[in-house]
Amino acid sequence: MNLWYNRLLKTEGAANLLALATAALAVSIVRLTGGSASPYLPLLFLPVIFATIRCRFRFVLMLGLLLGAVCLLMETPFLGGKGLEMEEAVRAGTLIVIALAGGLYARQVNRERVSLQSSVAEKEELLNISQIINSSDKLDYALDSILLTLHKLYPGLQSAAIFLTGEAQRSMQMMAVMGAAPDDLKFERFSLRTRHAGWSPHDSTPLYIPDVKGHSHVRLLNLDPRARAVACVSLRSLKVPFGMLYLSFKTEQPLDEAKLRLLRQFADRIGFPLYKLRLQEGLQDLAFTDEMTRLYNFRFFRRSLEDELKRSTRYNRPLAMILMDLDDFKTVNDRYGHEAGNRLLIQVAELLRRSIREADLAARYGGEEFVIVCPETSAAEATVVAERVRAAVAETRFDLGNGLSCAMTVSAGVSDFPGDASDENTLIQTADNALYEAKRAGKNRVVPASSLISPAMPEGG
């Protein structure tokens, strides 16, 4: 019986109907047993009390007004009553006042019940996402789970993205996004050197812009041009920021203090397990690092180039590649020994790291050859990067140990997608052809593939 009763009252409509039925039954009993003289007169208060527990404010007030009106009408001569007296008027007024007070109480109870249910649901989501990340062995799966949970916690969310810091800790790159088509997004990387609207991922408090109007100059806030409001919160391992959550909303003023507090709790809850998972994947990626120069190795270069080409195709943006070779490196090995040559390679690699841009990826291609992948970069822009590296090498005196030093130069070839190549292999080949032309033309220079009249095929080393 109790189970049937709970199911009956599960919906708001069912509770309203039952309250009305109770009111009709009470009015009928009172009317049939003497009206205002009936010993069952207190039954008229029962439907109001029931409605206070189960129904909303407006319905409780409406029911009180209805019962009050019935009390008055029962005593009218038209319905066989003896006429209105002060007692009946007081009784009707009392019903209405009780209904009003009960309705206000019902409103407060309903708000507290909804708040409690929401709080319980939020805590369950926080617990679930922590368990998902802790049990996951793939970073991509964990990031997708985080985005799905954000959409559950924030129904007005338009898009959400997760940024993680790069190896040099100078910029963040978008690692996962949901709720936005790729072509809708304005960028994938941003520098940590700039504060956005007075905020940085190094700050522990979230950034919340309830209305993005007037903030068009802030690059981070314009990631999703459709956004009406934006919130960002840092991802931290203990006190060290390593990432950021970006949320854009469909309407202005979407968050209150409770929702902002939830966002920070969410970021705190996922921070350390996500950092640990990323660290575990990073340890696995040690296989992609050149042991001597600490640059990425050829294997990682090919994997990254493939990923960047897919991204360039999807977003319809250019991608450039620089292939570099140390000039006459063999003479250093022959004259000073291989240990001196290794010292030279290590120093060139460090200089390369300092000379390229934050978004560029440098790798050891093999032997004395290096490669730089430049995302969202044309051949002309990559030529500037290559020229900067070439000049830095030419201006440096390299320490070979045992009090010895030497000068060194590099030659470079530059190609881009889709201007010079249509696929991965062609991109590498055109850069190699341009490098060969730089060697043939006298070394210590940068040659873009677009300047070649016809492809020059290398002959020998």
Helices and strands as residue ranges (DSSP letters): H 2-8, H 12-32, G 35-37, G 41-44, H 45-54, H 57-74, G 77-79, H 86-135, H 139-153, E 157-165, E 171-178, G 182-184, E 189-191, E 207-209, G 220-222, E 229-237, E 240-249, H 257-284, G 285-288, H 298-315, E 319-326, H 329-336, H 338-355, E 361-366, E 369-375, H 379-394, E 397-401, E 404-407, E 410-417, H 424-440, E 446-448, G 449-451
